[in-house]
Amino acid sequence: MAAEKTIGDPIKRTLEALKKERTQMATSISVLDRTISSLEGASSERRKRKSGPKGIDWDSVALGKKRDAEIAREMGVRASSVCTARTVRGIPAFGKGKKPKAGGKKKVLPQLQQQET
C-alpha cells in the first residue's frame, strides 16, 4: 500500500499541475483575445477617421494661404498639426511658393535699348 502512494502521488501532483497550467493558459488566451479585439477595433477606427484631430476637414482649409500659426489659432490646434496637414498635401508654406517677379518683364538697360534701335 505504501508503494501505491509513492507511485500515485507524483501522478496526482502532475495532473494537478497540468490542470493549473491549463487554467492559466485559458486566462492568458482570454486576455490575448480581448487585446487583439480591441486593437483590431482601434485600427479600423483609425482608418475610418480621415479628417485628423478634432474632426477637421483639412481639404477645405486654406492651407498655404495664411501662416500655419494663424490657421492653427483659428482652428484651435497646434501649428505643427497644420504644417503636417499642409505638407502631406504637397502645399508650400505661406510666402514660400512661387511668386511672380515684380514688373513681370526683364529690365533692359537704357544703353542696350539705344543700341537695338
PyRosetta script that sets phi, psi and omega in degrees:
from pyrosetta import init, pose_from_sequence

init()
pose = pose_from_sequence("MAAEKTIGDPIKRTLEALKKERTQMATSISVLDRTISSLEGASSERRKRKSGPKGIDWDSVALGKKRDAEIAREMGVRASSVCTARTVRGIPAFGKGKKPKAGGKKKVLPQLQQQET")
pose.set_psi(1, -34.6)
pose.set_omega(1, 178.0)
pose.set_phi(2, -65.9)
pose.set_psi(2, -31.7)
pose.set_omega(2, 179.5)
pose.set_phi(3, -67.8)
pose.set_psi(3, -35.0)
pose.set_omega(3, 178.9)
pose.set_phi(4, -64.3)
pose.set_psi(4, -39.2)
pose.set_omega(4, 179.8)
pose.set_phi(5, -64.5)
pose.set_psi(5, -41.9)
pose.set_omega(5, -178.2)
pose.set_phi(6, -68.4)
pose.set_psi(6, -35.3)
pose.set_omega(6, 178.2)
pose.set_phi(7, -77.8)
pose.set_psi(7, -41.1)
pose.set_omega(7, -177.3)
pose.set_phi(8, -72.2)
pose.set_psi(8, -34.5)
pose.set_omega(8, -177.0)
pose.set_phi(9, -60.7)
pose.set_psi(9, -49.3)
pose.set_omega(9, 179.3)
pose.set_phi(10, -62.9)
pose.set_psi(10, -35.8)
pose.set_omega(10, 178.4)
pose.set_phi(11, -66.9)
pose.set_psi(11, -42.7)
pose.set_omega(11, 179.4)
pose.set_phi(12, -63.3)
pose.set_psi(12, -44.2)
pose.set_omega(12, 179.1)
pose.set_phi(13, -64.5)
pose.set_psi(13, -39.6)
pose.set_omega(13, 178.7)
pose.set_phi(14, -64.4)
pose.set_psi(14, -42.8)
pose.set_omega(14, 178.6)
pose.set_phi(15, -63.1)
pose.set_psi(15, -42.7)
pose.set_omega(15, 177.8)
pose.set_phi(16, -64.5)
pose.set_psi(16, -41.1)
pose.set_omega(16, 178.5)
pose.set_phi(17, -63.1)
pose.set_psi(17, -41.2)
pose.set_omega(17, 178.6)
pose.set_phi(18, -65.3)
pose.set_psi(18, -40.3)
pose.set_omega(18, 178.0)
pose.set_phi(19, -62.9)
pose.set_psi(19, -43.6)
pose.set_omega(19, 179.9)
pose.set_phi(20, -63.7)
pose.set_psi(20, -43.1)
pose.set_omega(20, 179.2)
pose.set_phi(21, -63.9)
pose.set_psi(21, -40.2)
pose.set_omega(21, 178.1)
pose.set_phi(22, -62.0)
pose.set_psi(22, -41.7)
pose.set_omega(22, 178.2)
pose.set_phi(23, -63.2)
pose.set_psi(23, -43.8)
pose.set_omega(23, 179.2)
pose.set_phi(24, -64.0)
pose.set_psi(24, -40.7)
pose.set_omega(24, 179.3)
pose.set_phi(25, -65.9)
pose.set_psi(25, -39.9)
pose.set_omega(25, 178.8)
pose.set_phi(26, -63.1)
pose.set_psi(26, -39.5)
pose.set_omega(26, 178.0)
pose.set_phi(27, -65.4)
pose.set_psi(27, -44.2)
pose.set_omega(27, 179.2)
pose.set_phi(28, -62.1)
pose.set_psi(28, -42.0)
pose.set_omega(28, 179.1)
pose.set_phi(29, -63.6)
pose.set_psi(29, -40.3)
pose.set_omega(29, 178.8)
pose.set_phi(30, -62.9)
pose.set_psi(30, -44.3)
pose.set_omega(30, 178.7)
pose.set_phi(31, -63.2)
pose.set_psi(31, -44.2)
pose.set_omega(31, 179.1)
pose.set_phi(32, -63.0)
pose.set_psi(32, -40.8)
pose.set_omega(32, 178.0)
pose.set_phi(33, -60.7)
pose.set_psi(33, -44.3)
pose.set_omega(33, 179.1)
pose.set_phi(34, -65.4)
pose.set_psi(34, -40.0)
pose.set_omega(34, 179.1)
pose.set_phi(35, -63.5)
pose.set_psi(35, -46.2)
pose.set_omega(35, 179.2)
pose.set_phi(36, -61.7)
pose.set_psi(36, -43.2)
pose.set_omega(36, 179.4)
pose.set_phi(37, -61.5)
pose.set_psi(37, -43.6)
pose.set_omega(37, -179.0)
pose.set_phi(38, -67.7)
pose.set_psi(38, -36.8)
pose.set_omega(38, 178.5)
pose.set_phi(39, -68.3)
pose.set_psi(39, -39.4)
pose.set_omega(39, 178.0)
pose.set_phi(40, -64.0)
pose.set_psi(40, -40.5)
pose.set_omega(40, 178.1)
pose.set_phi(41, -65.0)
pose.set_psi(41, -41.1)
pose.set_omega(41, -178.9)
pose.set_phi(42, -67.7)
pose.set_psi(42, -41.3)
pose.set_omega(42, -177.5)
pose.set_phi(43, -69.3)
pose.set_psi(43, -37.4)
pose.set_omega(43, 178.4)
pose.set_phi(44, -70.3)
pose.set_psi(44, -32.9)
pose.set_omega(44, 177.4)
pose.set_phi(45, -66.8)
pose.set_psi(45, -40.3)
pose.set_omega(45, 178.7)
pose.set_phi(46, -64.1)
pose.set_psi(46, -38.6)
pose.set_omega(46, 179.7)
pose.set_phi(47, -66.8)
pose.set_psi(47, -34.1)
pose.set_omega(47, -179.4)
pose.set_phi(48, -68.6)
pose.set_psi(48, -36.0)
pose.set_omega(48, -174.4)
pose.set_phi(49, -80.1)
pose.set_psi(49, 106.7)
pose.set_omega(49, -178.1)
pose.set_phi(50, -99.3)
pose.set_psi(50, -18.6)
pose.set_omega(50, -169.5)
pose.set_phi(51, -81.2)
pose.set_psi(51, -14.2)
pose.set_omega(51, 179.1)
pose.set_phi(52, 88.8)
pose.set_psi(52, -164.1)
pose.set_omega(52, -176.1)
pose.set_phi(53, -65.0)
pose.set_psi(53, 145.7)
pose.set_omega(53, 177.6)
pose.set_phi(54, 60.1)
pose.set_psi(54, 17.8)
pose.set_omega(54, 176.0)
pose.set_phi(55, 68.1)
pose.set_psi(55, 28.7)
pose.set_omega(55, -178.4)
pose.set_phi(56, -81.3)
pose.set_psi(56, 130.3)
pose.set_omega(56, 174.5)
pose.set_phi(57, -89.2)
pose.set_psi(57, 94.0)
pose.set_omega(57, -173.1)
pose.set_phi(58, -65.1)
pose.set_psi(58, -22.2)
pose.set_omega(58, 179.9)
pose.set_phi(59, -70.5)
pose.set_psi(59, -18.7)
pose.set_omega(59, 179.0)
pose.set_phi(60, -97.5)
pose.set_psi(60, -1.6)
pose.set_omega(60, -180.0)
pose.set_phi(61, -89.7)
pose.set_psi(61, 145.2)
pose.set_omega(61, -178.4)
pose.set_phi(62, -79.3)
pose.set_psi(62, 65.4)
pose.set_omega(62, -180.0)
pose.set_phi(63, -67.8)
pose.set_psi(63, 135.6)
pose.set_omega(63, 179.7)
pose.set_phi(64, 85.0)
pose.set_psi(64, -9.1)
pose.set_omega(64, 179.0)
pose.set_phi(65, -91.7)
pose.set_psi(65, -19.6)
pose.set_omega(65, 177.1)
pose.set_phi(66, -136.9)
pose.set_psi(66, 168.7)
pose.set_omega(66, 176.1)
pose.set_phi(67, -65.2)
pose.set_psi(67, 145.2)
pose.set_omega(67, -179.8)
pose.set_phi(68, -56.3)
pose.set_psi(68, -41.3)
pose.set_omega(68, -178.9)
pose.set_phi(69, -62.8)
pose.set_psi(69, -37.4)
pose.set_omega(69, 179.8)
pose.set_phi(70, -67.5)
pose.set_psi(70, -44.8)
pose.set_omega(70, 177.7)
pose.set_phi(71, -62.9)
pose.set_psi(71, -40.7)
pose.set_omega(71, -179.3)
pose.set_phi(72, -60.4)
pose.set_psi(72, -43.9)
pose.set_omega(72, 178.3)
pose.set_phi(73, -60.6)
pose.set_psi(73, -44.3)
pose.set_omega(73, -179.7)
pose.set_phi(74, -64.2)
pose.set_psi(74, -37.7)
pose.set_omega(74, -175.4)
pose.set_phi(75, -88.9)
pose.set_psi(75, -14.0)
pose.set_omega(75, -179.0)
pose.set_phi(76, 76.2)
pose.set_psi(76, 33.5)
pose.set_omega(76, 178.5)
pose.set_phi(77, -129.3)
pose.set_psi(77, 175.9)
pose.set_omega(77, 177.8)
pose.set_phi(78, -78.7)
pose.set_psi(78, 153.1)
pose.set_omega(78, 178.6)
pose.set_phi(79, -63.0)
pose.set_psi(79, -31.1)
pose.set_omega(79, 179.2)
pose.set_phi(80, -65.1)
pose.set_psi(80, -32.6)
pose.set_omega(80, 177.1)
pose.set_phi(81, -66.7)
pose.set_psi(81, -40.8)
pose.set_omega(81, 178.4)
pose.set_phi(82, -66.3)
pose.set_psi(82, -43.1)
pose.set_omega(82, 179.5)
pose.set_phi(83, -60.6)
pose.set_psi(83, -44.0)
pose.set_omega(83, 178.9)
pose.set_phi(84, -62.7)
pose.set_psi(84, -46.5)
pose.set_omega(84, 179.9)
pose.set_phi(85, -60.3)
pose.set_psi(85, -39.2)
pose.set_omega(85, -178.9)
pose.set_phi(86, -70.0)
pose.set_psi(86, -47.1)
pose.set_omega(86, -176.7)
pose.set_phi(87, -69.7)
pose.set_psi(87, -33.7)
pose.set_omega(87, 176.8)
pose.set_phi(88, -60.8)
pose.set_psi(88, -33.6)
pose.set_omega(88, -179.1)
pose.set_phi(89, -89.3)
pose.set_psi(89, 0.4)
pose.set_omega(89, 177.5)
pose.set_phi(90, 73.5)
pose.set_psi(90, 25.3)
pose.set_omega(90, -178.9)
pose.set_phi(91, -95.2)
pose.set_psi(91, 126.4)
pose.set_omega(91, 178.8)
pose.set_phi(92, -69.8)
pose.set_psi(92, 156.2)
pose.set_omega(92, 179.2)
pose.set_phi(93, -65.1)
pose.set_psi(93, 155.5)
pose.set_omega(93, 179.0)
pose.set_phi(94, -57.3)
pose.set_psi(94, 128.5)
pose.set_omega(94, 179.1)
pose.set_phi(95, 84.2)
pose.set_psi(95, -3.4)
pose.set_omega(95, -178.2)
pose.set_phi(96, -105.7)
pose.set_psi(96, -7.9)
pose.set_omega(96, -178.0)
pose.set_phi(97, -78.2)
pose.set_psi(97, -174.6)
pose.set_omega(97, 178.6)
pose.set_phi(98, -71.3)
pose.set_psi(98, 128.5)
pose.set_omega(98, 178.2)
pose.set_phi(99, -113.3)
pose.set_psi(99, 140.5)
pose.set_omega(99, 175.0)
pose.set_phi(100, -68.3)
pose.set_psi(100, 143.0)
pose.set_omega(100, 179.3)
pose.set_phi(101, -72.0)
pose.set_psi(101, 148.9)
pose.set_omega(101, 179.7)
pose.set_phi(102, -62.7)
pose.set_psi(102, 133.7)
pose.set_omega(102, 179.1)
pose.set_phi(103, 85.3)
pose.set_psi(103, -32.6)
pose.set_omega(103, 176.9)
pose.set_phi(104, 76.7)
pose.set_psi(104, -12.1)
pose.set_omega(104, -179.8)
pose.set_phi(105, -124.3)
pose.set_psi(105, 156.8)
pose.set_omega(105, 175.9)
pose.set_phi(106, -72.9)
pose.set_psi(106, 140.4)
pose.set_omega(106, 177.1)
pose.set_phi(107, -83.6)
pose.set_psi(107, 130.3)
pose.set_omega(107, 179.7)
pose.set_phi(108, -108.0)
pose.set_psi(108, 132.4)
pose.set_omega(108, 179.4)
pose.set_phi(109, -64.5)
pose.set_psi(109, 143.1)
pose.set_omega(109, -179.7)
pose.set_phi(110, -56.2)
pose.set_psi(110, -32.1)
pose.set_omega(110, -179.6)
pose.set_phi(111, -65.8)
pose.set_psi(111, -39.3)
pose.set_omega(111, 179.9)
pose.set_phi(112, -70.0)
pose.set_psi(112, -34.7)
pose.set_omega(112, 179.4)
pose.set_phi(113, -63.7)
pose.set_psi(113, -37.9)
pose.set_omega(113, -179.8)
pose.set_phi(114, -68.8)
pose.set_psi(114, -35.4)
pose.set_omega(114, -179.8)
pose.set_phi(115, -68.2)
pose.set_psi(115, -34.0)
pose.set_omega(115, -178.1)
pose.set_phi(116, -69.8)
pose.set_psi(116, -28.4)
pose.set_omega(116, -177.5)
pose.set_phi(117, -89.9)
pose.dump_pdb("model.pdb")
